[in-house]
Amino acid sequence: MAGDSRNPDLGTPIDRGANASYSGFVARAKALVPELRDRAARTEELRRLPPETERALHEAGLFRIVQPRRVGGAELDYVALVDCADALGQGDASVAWNFANLASHHWMLGMFRPQAQDAVWSRDRDALIASSFIFPAGRATKADGGYILNGHWPFSSGVESCEWNMLASIVASDDEADGIEYRLFLLNRRDYIINDTWNATGLRGTGSNDVEVSEVFVADEMTVAVSDLTGGPTPGSAVNANALYALPVFSLFPYVLSGVALGNAQACLDDYVEISRHRASTYNRAKLGDLQTTQIKIAEASAKVDAARLIMRANCINALADVRRGDVPDISAKTRLRRDGAFAVNLCTDAVSLLFTASGARSLFTSGTLQRQFRDAHAVNSHLAFNFDAAGTNYGRVALGLPSENLTL
């Protein structure tokens, strides 16, 4: 491709031509929607991304939209994760989910020490990295030069496609004065076992299987403390100076995936509007679009989707602008980001549920897209990051002067 003369063995170069602008990448994602919709049933049947879908995402450069430019990535602003997942989610939420997960790990790797970045990207700049950020699932103990890691992690989305994995763990200590340390560990595929457990009702095509690790040594430079990812310079800032790599990771965690819910809800709304324009009621043959109840449902659902998009995009844009000014959000701002992320996704879920109910018996047929959109909406909403009770409680605690219960912030 134009504008990149580096060794092709290091990965697919990102197109630096006219179509490689921010809008160009979003356009690439939108261009994939028809084939993703056509392939959605097969994606669910495989319970993972089909090879041709994975290849299309690579060829479009989408996995690397927030990868550092120094290794050929696009280094787009953080909101690109929302916008591109929104676009892809209008085709298939499972694809959008895996895209957003795997693309975001290039962003996060940019915050690790340069040695960890080089271990991955010097071999293959296209390398995909899975994750499971469930800290209690792992147990690490300090060892000479690193850590010994054990654990069994669920929900490692897209893991079969990946050569690496970021696994979260609590670091054990015999000294209670040390407190609890949360840390991320970067492991090569040879160091973990994948258990095929993903048989789910929603997001069926994400291949979110379990991962097991037993007595694996992880060098210190292949780990990063969560306390180094709370906003401001990170261990990776020495080589990646963009404010993108100084964002508070877990405060913004909901926005990695929130665009999936947004795109899925937008597709559901668009489908409902299109059908209502042409379909007549089975009961009395009245045109659905002429019914006031149909018009009201469209208005309510679209308001929820539009509001969700405004919240997601504004928070991502403002967070990056703050870091560029050298401002690190305080705990109140961080809990608000988590609150808003959960609330916005809940709005999307409400919109899909509203339209599912309004569609009557049509929604029951497995041959249609509506039942998948409904299942996927609720699967997305089941993620802890979108549990409004949890996010809302923590926001309320901090607003009332009580300590945050989220130790990753």
C-alpha positions in Angstrom: 0.0 0.0 0.0 1.1 3.6 -0.6 3.2 5.4 1.9 4.8 2.5 3.7 8.0 0.9 2.6 8.8 -1.2 5.7 9.5 -4.9 5.8 6.2 -6.6 4.8 7.0 -9.5 7.2 6.3 -7.2 10.1 2.6 -6.9 9.2 0.1 -5.3 6.9 1.0 -1.6 6.4 -1.6 1.0 7.2 -2.7 2.9 4.1 -1.4 6.5 4.4 -3.3 7.7 1.3 -6.4 9.9 1.1 -8.7 7.1 2.4 -6.6 6.7 5.6 -8.2 9.7 7.3 -10.3 9.3 10.4 -13.4 9.4 8.2 -11.8 7.0 5.9 -11.4 4.3 8.5 -15.1 4.7 9.6 -16.1 4.4 5.9 -14.1 1.2 5.6 -16.0 -0.2 8.6 -19.3 0.8 7.1 -18.4 -0.7 3.8 -18.1 -4.1 5.5 -21.7 -4.0 6.8 -23.5 -5.8 4.0 -21.2 -8.8 4.0 -21.3 -9.0 7.8 -25.0 -9.1 7.8 -25.0 -11.8 5.1 -22.5 -13.8 7.1 -24.0 -13.3 10.6 -25.7 -16.7 10.7 -22.5 -18.5 9.8 -20.6 -16.4 12.4 -23.1 -17.6 15.1 -22.8 -21.2 13.9 -18.9 -21.1 14.1 -19.1 -19.3 17.5 -16.1 -17.2 16.4 -15.1 -14.9 13.6 -15.0 -16.6 10.2 -11.6 -16.4 8.6 -12.9 -14.2 5.8 -14.2 -11.7 8.3 -11.0 -11.6 10.3 -9.1 -11.1 7.0 -11.4 -8.3 5.9 -10.8 -6.4 9.2 -7.0 -6.8 8.8 -7.1 -5.7 5.2 -9.1 -2.6 6.2 -6.5 -1.8 8.9 -9.3 -1.6 11.5 -7.6 -3.7 14.2 -4.8 -1.1 14.2 -6.7 2.1 14.5 -5.3 3.0 17.9 -2.0 1.3 17.6 1.0 3.6 17.9 2.1 5.3 14.7 5.7 4.4 15.3 5.0 0.8 14.5 2.7 1.6 11.5 -0.6 2.0 13.4 -3.1 4.7 12.6 -3.0 6.2 16.1 -6.5 7.6 15.8 -8.2 9.4 18.7 -9.9 7.2 21.3 -13.4 7.9 20.0 -12.5 5.9 16.9 -13.2 2.8 18.9 -16.8 3.9 19.4 -17.3 5.1 15.9 -15.9 2.0 14.2 -17.6 -0.4 16.5 -20.9 1.6 15.9 -20.4 1.1 12.1 -19.5 -2.6 12.3 -22.2 -3.3 14.9 -24.8 -2.3 12.3 -23.7 -5.4 10.5 -23.0 -7.9 13.3 -22.5 -7.2 17.0 -20.3 -10.2 17.4 -17.9 -8.9 14.8 -17.9 -5.4 16.3 -17.3 -6.8 19.8 -14.2 -8.7 18.7 -13.0 -5.8 16.7 -13.3 -3.4 19.6 -11.7 -5.8 22.1 -8.7 -6.7 19.9 -8.1 -3.2 18.5 -8.1 -1.7 22.1 -5.4 -4.1 23.1 -3.0 -2.4 20.7 -3.8 0.8 22.5 -3.2 -0.8 25.9 0.0 -2.4 24.8 1.3 1.0 23.8 1.2 1.8 27.6 3.4 -1.2 28.6 7.2 -0.9 28.8 8.9 -0.7 25.4 10.3 -4.2 25.9 6.8 -5.7 26.0 5.8 -3.7 22.9 8.8 -4.9 21.0 8.2 -8.5 22.0 4.9 -8.4 20.2 5.3 -5.9 17.4 8.9 -6.7 16.3 7.6 -10.1 15.3 4.3 -9.1 13.8 2.6 -5.7 13.9 -0.7 -7.3 13.0 -0.5 -9.7 15.9 -3.9 -9.9 17.8 -4.0 -9.8 21.6 -6.9 -11.2 23.6 -7.7 -10.4 27.2 -9.6 -11.2 30.3 -9.7 -8.4 32.9 -11.2 -10.3 35.7 -8.7 -9.8 38.4 -9.8 -12.3 41.0 -9.5 -15.1 38.4 -5.7 -14.9 38.6 -3.2 -15.2 41.4 0.4 -14.0 40.9 3.3 -14.2 43.3 6.5 -12.3 43.0 9.6 -14.2 41.8 13.1 -13.2 40.8 12.8 -10.9 37.8 9.0 -11.3 37.5 6.0 -13.2 38.7 4.6 -16.7 38.8 1.1 -16.6 37.4 -1.8 -19.1 37.9 -5.5 -18.7 37.1 -8.6 -19.6 35.1 -10.1 -16.7 33.3 -13.5 -16.7 31.5 -14.7 -14.4 28.6 -11.5 -14.1 26.6 -13.1 -12.8 23.4 -11.6 -13.7 20.1 -8.9 -15.8 21.8 -8.6 -18.4 19.1 -7.5 -15.6 16.6 -4.8 -14.3 18.9 -1.1 -15.0 19.5 -1.0 -13.1 22.8 -3.3 -12.5 25.8 -3.5 -9.7 28.5 -4.6 -11.4 31.7 -5.5 -9.5 34.9 -4.5 -10.8 38.3 -4.2 -9.9 41.9 -0.6 -10.1 43.1 -0.3 -12.1 46.3 1.7 -10.8 49.2 2.6 -12.2 52.6 2.8 -8.6 54.0 -0.6 -7.1 54.5 1.0 -3.7 54.6 1.7 -4.0 50.9 -2.1 -3.9 50.2 -3.8 -5.4 47.1 -2.0 -4.9 43.8 -3.8 -5.3 40.5 -1.6 -6.1 37.6 -1.9 -7.0 33.9 0.2 -9.9 32.5 1.1 -10.3 28.8 1.5 -13.9 27.8 2.2 -15.7 24.5 -0.2 -18.3 23.3 2.3 -21.1 24.2 1.8 -20.2 27.9 -1.9 -20.7 28.3 -4.6 -23.2 27.5 -7.8 -22.3 25.7 -11.0 -24.2 26.9 -13.9 -24.2 24.4 -16.7 -23.1 26.6 -18.5 -20.4 24.6 -22.0 -21.6 24.0 -24.1 -18.5 24.6 -27.4 -17.0 23.6 -26.0 -13.6 22.6 -22.8 -12.5 21.0 -22.5 -16.1 19.9 -19.8 -15.3 17.3 -17.3 -13.8 19.7 -15.6 -17.1 20.7 -15.3 -15.8 24.3 -13.7 -18.9 25.7 -11.9 -19.6 29.0 -8.1 -19.4 29.4 -6.0 -21.4 31.9 -2.5 -20.7 33.2 -0.5 -22.9 35.5 2.7 -21.9 37.1 3.9 -19.7 34.3 6.8 -17.3 34.8 6.1 -13.8 33.4 9.0 -11.4 33.3 8.5 -8.1 35.0 8.8 -6.1 31.8 5.8 -8.1 30.3 3.5 -6.7 33.0 2.1 -3.4 34.0 0.5 -2.3 37.3 -3.0 -0.9 37.1 -1.9 2.0 39.2 0.3 3.0 36.2 -2.8 3.2 34.0 -5.0 5.6 36.0 -4.2 8.7 33.9 -1.0 10.6 33.0 2.3 9.2 31.8 2.5 5.4 31.5 5.5 3.1 31.2 5.0 3.3 27.4 5.0 7.1 27.2 8.7 7.1 26.7 8.2 5.8 23.1 4.5 6.8 22.6 4.1 10.4 23.5 0.6 10.9 22.2 -1.9 11.7 25.0 -3.9 8.7 23.7 -1.5 6.5 25.7 -1.9 8.5 28.9 -5.7 8.1 29.2 -7.1 6.5 32.3 -7.7 3.0 31.0 -10.3 1.5 33.4 -12.2 4.8 33.8 -12.8 4.7 30.0 -13.2 0.9 29.9 -17.0 1.0 29.0 -16.3 3.0 25.9 -14.1 0.3 24.4 -17.2 -1.8 23.8 -20.1 0.7 24.1 -20.1 1.3 20.3 -21.1 -2.3 19.8 -24.4 -1.7 21.6 -24.9 1.6 19.7 -24.4 0.0 16.2 -26.6 -2.9 17.1 -29.4 -0.6 18.3 -29.0 1.6 15.2 -29.4 -1.4 12.9 -32.4 -2.5 14.8 -34.0 0.9 14.5 -33.2 1.2 10.8 -34.6 -2.2 10.1 -37.8 -1.4 12.0 -38.3 1.9 10.1 -37.8 0.2 6.8 -40.2 -2.6 7.5 -42.8 -0.2 8.9 -42.7 1.9 5.7 -43.9 -1.1 3.6 -45.6 -3.6 5.9 -49.2 -3.9 6.7 -50.7 -5.2 9.9 -51.6 -8.9 9.8 -54.7 -8.2 11.9 -56.4 -5.4 9.9 -54.1 -4.7 6.9 -53.5 -1.1 8.1 -50.1 0.2 7.0 -47.8 0.1 10.0 -46.2 3.4 9.2 -49.6 5.1 9.4 -50.2 4.0 13.0 -49.4 6.5 15.7 -48.1 3.8 18.0 -45.5 2.9 15.4 -44.5 6.6 15.0 -44.1 7.0 18.7 -42.0 3.9 19.1 -39.7 5.1 16.3 -39.4 8.5 18.1 -38.6 7.0 21.5 -36.1 4.4 20.2 -34.3 7.0 18.0 -34.1 9.4 20.9 -32.5 6.8 23.1 -30.0 5.8 20.4 -29.1 9.4 19.6 -28.7 10.3 23.3 -26.4 7.3 23.8 -24.2 8.3 20.8 -23.9 11.8 22.2 -22.9 10.6 25.6 -20.3 8.1 24.3 -18.6 10.3 21.8 -18.6 13.4 24.0 -17.0 11.6 26.9 -14.3 10.0 24.8 -13.5 13.3 23.0 -13.4 15.3 26.3 -11.3 12.8 28.1 -8.6 13.0 25.4 -8.8 16.8 25.4 -8.3 16.8 29.1 -5.2 14.7 29.0 -3.8 16.8 26.2 -4.0 19.8 28.5 -2.2 17.8 31.2 -5.4 17.3 33.3 -5.9 13.9 35.0 -9.6 13.3 36.1 -10.2 13.0 39.8 -12.1 10.1 41.2 -15.4 11.9 40.9 -14.9 12.4 37.1 -13.7 8.8 36.7 -16.9 7.4 38.4 -19.0 9.7 36.2 -17.3 8.2 33.1 -18.2 4.7 34.3 -21.8 5.8 35.2 -22.3 7.4 31.8 -20.9 4.4 29.9 -23.2 2.1 31.6 -26.2 4.4 31.2 -25.6 4.9 27.5 -25.5 1.2 26.8 -28.6 0.7 28.8 -30.3 3.3 26.6 -29.4 1.2 23.6 -30.7 -2.0 25.2 -33.9 -0.2 26.0 -34.3 0.9 22.4 -33.8 -2.6 21.1 -36.2 -4.1 23.6 -38.8 -1.5 22.8 -38.6 -2.3 19.1 -38.6 -6.1 19.7 -41.8 -5.8 21.6 -43.4 -3.5 19.0 -42.6 -5.9 16.2 -45.0 -8.5 17.6 -44.8 -12.1 16.4 -42.4 -11.1 13.6 -39.6 -10.9 16.2 -39.9 -14.6 17.0 -38.6 -15.9 13.7 -35.0 -17.1 13.8 -34.7 -16.4 10.1 -34.8 -12.6 10.8 -32.2 -10.3 12.2 -34.4 -8.8 15.0 -34.1 -11.9 17.3 -30.3 -11.7 16.9 -30.2 -8.0 17.6 -32.3 -8.5 20.7 -30.1 -11.4 22.0 -26.9 -9.4 21.2 -28.2 -6.3 22.9 -28.8 -8.1 26.2 -25.5 -10.0 25.9 -23.6 -6.7 25.6 -25.6 -5.3 28.5 -24.7 -8.2 30.7 -21.0 -7.1 30.8 -20.1 -5.8 34.2 -19.0 -2.4 32.7 -22.6 -1.8 31.7 -24.2 -2.8 35.0 -25.8 0.5 36.0 -26.4 -0.7 39.6 -22.7 -1.2 40.0 -21.6 1.9 38.2 -24.3 4.0 39.7 -23.7 2.8 43.3 -20.0 3.7 43.0 -20.8 7.1 41.5 -23.2 7.7 44.4 -20.7 6.6 47.0 -18.1 9.1 45.7 -20.7 11.9 45.4 -21.5 11.3 49.1 -17.9 11.5 50.1 -17.4 7.7 50.5 -14.4 5.9 49.0 -14.7 4.3 45.6 -15.2 0.6 45.6 -13.7 0.2 42.1 -10.0 -0.4 42.8 -9.0 -0.1 39.1 -9.8 3.6 39.0 
